[in-house]
Amino acid sequence: MEKLRVGIIGAGGMGRGHGARIHSRPEAQVTALCDTSEQALKLAKERIFPGGGDAPTYSDWSKMLAQESLDAAVVSTPHTQHYEQVKGCLEKGLHVLVEKPMTTKAAHARELAELAESTGKKLAIAYQRHSSPIYRLARQRVQDGTIGEVKFITALIAQDCRDNFARPESWRSIPELSGGGHFMDTGSHVVDIILWISGLGPAQVHAFVDNTGLKVDILTAVAIKFDNGALGTFAATGLSPEWREEISFYGAEGALNLRGDGFSYQVRGQDVIMPRRFPFAGTTPADNFIDAICGKEEVLAPPICGIRVAELTESTYESARTGAPVKVG
């Protein structure tokens, strides 16, 4: 069996990380690299081919697609570039693993999902929590009704990262490239996980954001109404001296809490359960992507996740802009 030929579009930290993992697989190899930075390409080669090896490099992703024979691509570029690049790859007949968020616009997310379906190609989003045994078991417990119908969700992500969004040389500080700040970036992971674990769709949001003097948002507070009538809150800060992530799901019969590297749940009138063994094997977005192409497993973070995140994110920014509640989708 010939190895899958994979091209990397965006050879920064995440791109070379995914590339190294893919190249280590016996079923796949990285055969082309693209980035506008020569330094990024150099570092990517060192990471992906530590024992020696090489691949042609490009500064223009469209030229790479035109000149290289590829089976799949990894897109790990500034957020607003994902749509055009993923679309180009799918139209070229490639499977695609894209970094989060899948797109910054909901209409673009829906278009890419339809294109992936019509071409029969795998489109996966690199939400690593979907590959974690902890989050997969937490989802199973909520989805199987252990805590009853979800009635309320609360999520907090606190980081010390304002300086990262303040650096003028960083694409994250440029709205035209990032599409937003802390909420669009790290917030995407948390928004995704509350939707993925709960299985609920957002129906309406009322949001406030604060850029703290920067061009992109650093503080976010969102009230959410879900399609089953459940309520929720999402809070994000990039001004915290500590890293904290707390997500809780409150159901009609119990509650489930995610705290850092573990979780617990409790059914009303029973003891708290803190799982230490998990029925799922740990994996990575890159491994899941290759396994899905090879027919070994399903994509763990499919396009519907990108659609839901884009819809909620777009509506959140619109609500913050207008100061009024906004329907989602």
C-alpha positions, 0 to 999 in steps of 0.5 A: 500500500502506498503511503498517503501524501500529505502537504502542510499549509502553515508550518508554524508550531501547530502545523509542524506538530501535526506534520511530525505526527503524520510523518511518523505514521507508517501509512503516511508521509509529509511530501510538501511544506508551505509557509510565507516564513523561511524560518518556519519552514526550516523549523518544520523540516527539523521537527518533521524529518529529525532523522534526515529527509526533505520535502519541497517548500512553497510560499504560495499554497495554491502553487503547492496544490497545483504542482504536488501530487497530494492525498491530504493536507493540513491547514494551520494558518491564521484563522481568516485564511482557513476558508479559502485554503480548505476550499481549495484543498477539497476542490483539489480532491484532498482530505483536510485537517484544519486547525480551529476554528474551522472558519470565522464565518458561519456561512463559510463553515456550512459551505465547507461542510457541504463541499466535503460531503459532495466530494466524499473527502474527510474534513476534520478539525483539530480540536484535541479535546475530542481525542482525550479519553477524559472528554470522551467519557464526559461526553458519553456520561452526559449523552447517555442521560446519567445526569438527566436532561441538561438544563444549565451549563457554565464555562470559564477559561482564564489565561495570562495571554494579553501580551500575546494579542498585543504584539504587533508582529503577531497575526493574532493582533490583526483582526483581518487575520485572526478574526477576533481575539481571545474568544475566537482563539482559545475560546473556540476550544471551550465553546466547542467542548460545551456544545460537543459534550452536551449535544445541544445547539445554541439558539440565542446569545447576549454578549459583552466583550472588552478589548482592554485597549487592543484591536482584538478582544481579551474579555468576554461574557456571554449568556446563552440559551440553547435549543432545548431551553437550557441556559448557560454562561461562558466567561473568558479572560486573558488577564488572569495571573493563573490558568484555569478552565472550569466547565460544568453541566447541570442536568435534571438528575445530577451534575458533571464537572470538568476541572483541568485534567479530570472530571467528576459527576454526581447523581442526586442522592448518590456519591460523587464519582471521580473516574480514574479509568477510561474506556477510550484510548488516547489519540491526537487529531493528526492520528485520528485524521489518518485513521479516518482516511484509512477507514479505521475510525470516524472523524472525532471533530467533524464539520458540524462542530465547526458550524456550531462554533462559527454560528455561536462565535459570529452571533456573540460578536454581533451581540457585543457590537449591537448590545442586544440579544442575537439569534444564533444560526 
